[in-house]
């Protein structure tokens, strides 16, 4: 099981710019280094979600649904990237980016943003190279969300 990131819950976390390479797309290797500076799950974002939804029950349900749907979301995205289906890949990655940001999954949301840019540029080779990082970060995000939010509040 994943050991929670000690930086989780820092409400003052700021986005870390990713290193640029030719074409404005970060190198997958340097992307991983930058991503590690962002928390897997920012508890402050979850707190804001609770406020927006007028209570923790709806936020908790959203977090549970997010965690339960991770494998399905990832599979849908991986298949679209593998098949070089631009429309399906964009649909899947935008959904992943938005929902990850809503549950405070900052690393995964940032990675999804980069993958979206890669797909929009039609670089499915680089998109496939990023999928391993998406899988790892997604699994870690779900583990952290379950351990530090869902189980504690459920």
C-alpha positions as CSV (number, residue, x, y, z in Angstrom):
1,X,0.0,0.0,0.0
2,X,1.1,3.5,-0.7
3,X,2.6,5.6,2.1
4,X,0.9,8.9,2.3
5,X,2.7,11.9,1.1
6,X,3.8,14.1,4.0
7,X,3.0,17.2,1.9
8,X,-0.7,16.3,1.6
9,X,-3.1,18.7,3.0
10,X,-1.1,21.8,2.4
11,X,-3.7,24.3,1.6
12,X,-1.1,26.8,0.3
13,X,0.3,24.4,-2.4
14,X,1.1,26.2,-5.7
15,X,1.4,24.7,-9.1
16,X,4.9,23.9,-10.2
17,X,5.7,24.7,-13.8
18,X,6.8,21.8,-15.8
19,X,10.1,21.8,-17.8
20,X,9.6,22.7,-21.4
21,X,11.1,20.9,-24.4
22,X,10.7,21.3,-28.1
23,X,7.1,21.9,-28.9
24,X,6.3,23.0,-25.4
25,X,5.7,19.5,-24.1
26,X,7.7,18.4,-21.0
27,X,9.9,15.4,-21.2
28,X,8.3,12.4,-19.4
29,X,11.4,11.9,-17.2
30,X,11.6,15.5,-16.1
31,X,7.8,15.5,-15.7
32,X,8.0,12.9,-13.0
33,X,10.5,15.0,-11.0
34,X,8.3,18.1,-11.1
35,X,5.2,16.1,-10.3
36,X,6.7,14.8,-7.1
37,X,6.7,18.4,-5.8
38,X,2.9,18.5,-5.9
39,X,0.8,16.7,-3.3
40,X,-1.0,13.5,-4.4
41,X,-4.1,14.8,-2.6
42,X,-4.5,18.3,-1.2
43,X,-6.9,18.1,1.8
44,X,-7.6,21.8,1.4
45,X,-9.2,21.2,-1.9
46,X,-11.4,18.5,-0.3
47,X,-12.3,21.0,2.4
48,X,-13.3,23.5,-0.2
49,X,-15.4,20.9,-2.0
50,X,-17.2,20.1,1.3
51,X,-18.0,23.8,1.7
52,X,-19.2,24.1,-1.9
53,X,-21.5,21.1,-1.5
54,X,-22.8,22.2,1.9
55,X,-21.4,19.3,3.8
56,X,-19.1,16.4,3.9
57,X,-21.6,13.7,2.8
58,X,-21.8,14.8,-0.8
59,X,-18.0,15.4,-1.0
60,X,-17.4,12.0,0.5
61,X,-19.7,10.3,-2.0
62,X,-17.9,12.1,-4.8
63,X,-14.5,11.0,-3.5
64,X,-15.8,7.4,-3.2
65,X,-17.2,7.5,-6.7
66,X,-13.9,8.9,-8.0
67,X,-11.9,6.1,-6.4
68,X,-14.3,3.4,-7.5
69,X,-14.2,4.6,-11.1
70,X,-10.4,5.0,-11.4
71,X,-9.8,1.6,-13.1
72,X,-12.6,2.2,-15.6
73,X,-11.4,5.8,-16.3
74,X,-7.8,4.6,-16.8
75,X,-8.8,1.7,-19.0
76,X,-10.9,4.0,-21.2
77,X,-8.1,6.5,-21.5
78,X,-5.4,3.9,-22.2
79,X,-7.5,2.2,-24.9
80,X,-8.2,5.6,-26.6
81,X,-4.5,6.5,-26.5
82,X,-3.4,3.1,-27.8
83,X,-5.9,3.3,-30.6
84,X,-4.9,6.9,-31.4
85,X,-8.6,7.9,-31.1
86,X,-8.2,11.6,-30.5
87,X,-11.8,12.4,-29.7
88,X,-12.2,9.5,-27.2
89,X,-8.8,10.3,-25.6
90,X,-9.6,14.0,-25.2
91,X,-13.0,13.1,-23.6
92,X,-11.3,10.7,-21.2
93,X,-8.4,12.9,-20.2
94,X,-10.6,16.0,-19.7
95,X,-12.9,14.0,-17.4
96,X,-9.8,12.7,-15.5
97,X,-8.3,16.2,-15.3
98,X,-11.4,17.9,-13.9
99,X,-12.4,15.2,-11.5
100,X,-8.9,14.8,-10.2
101,X,-8.6,18.5,-9.5
102,X,-12.0,18.4,-7.7
103,X,-10.8,15.7,-5.3
104,X,-7.5,17.5,-4.7
105,X,-5.5,15.1,-6.9
106,X,-3.0,17.8,-8.0
107,X,-0.3,15.6,-9.4
108,X,-2.7,13.6,-11.5
109,X,-4.6,16.7,-12.6
110,X,-1.4,18.3,-13.7
111,X,-0.2,15.2,-15.5
112,X,-3.6,14.9,-17.2
113,X,-3.2,18.6,-18.3
114,X,0.1,17.7,-20.0
115,X,-1.3,14.5,-21.6
116,X,-4.2,16.6,-22.9
117,X,-1.8,19.0,-24.6
118,X,0.2,16.1,-26.1
119,X,-3.0,14.5,-27.5
120,X,-4.3,17.8,-28.9
121,X,-0.9,18.0,-30.7
122,X,-1.5,14.5,-32.1
123,X,1.6,13.1,-30.5
124,X,0.3,9.7,-29.5
125,X,3.8,8.3,-29.2
126,X,4.5,10.7,-26.3
127,X,1.0,10.1,-25.1
128,X,1.7,6.4,-24.7
129,X,5.0,7.2,-23.0
130,X,3.1,9.3,-20.4
131,X,0.5,6.5,-19.7
132,X,2.8,4.7,-17.2
133,X,3.0,7.9,-15.1
134,X,-0.7,8.3,-15.3
135,X,-1.2,4.8,-14.1
136,X,1.2,5.2,-11.2
137,X,0.0,8.6,-10.1
138,X,-3.6,7.5,-10.4
139,X,-3.1,4.4,-8.3
140,X,-1.2,6.5,-5.7
141,X,-3.9,9.2,-5.7
142,X,-6.7,6.7,-5.1
143,X,-4.7,5.0,-2.3
144,X,-4.1,8.3,-0.6
145,X,-7.7,9.5,-1.1
146,X,-9.0,6.3,0.4
147,X,-6.5,6.2,3.4
148,X,-6.7,9.9,4.3
149,X,-10.2,11.0,3.4
150,X,-12.6,8.2,2.6
151,X,-11.8,5.9,5.5
152,X,-11.4,8.7,8.0
153,X,-14.7,10.3,7.1
154,X,-16.8,7.3,6.1
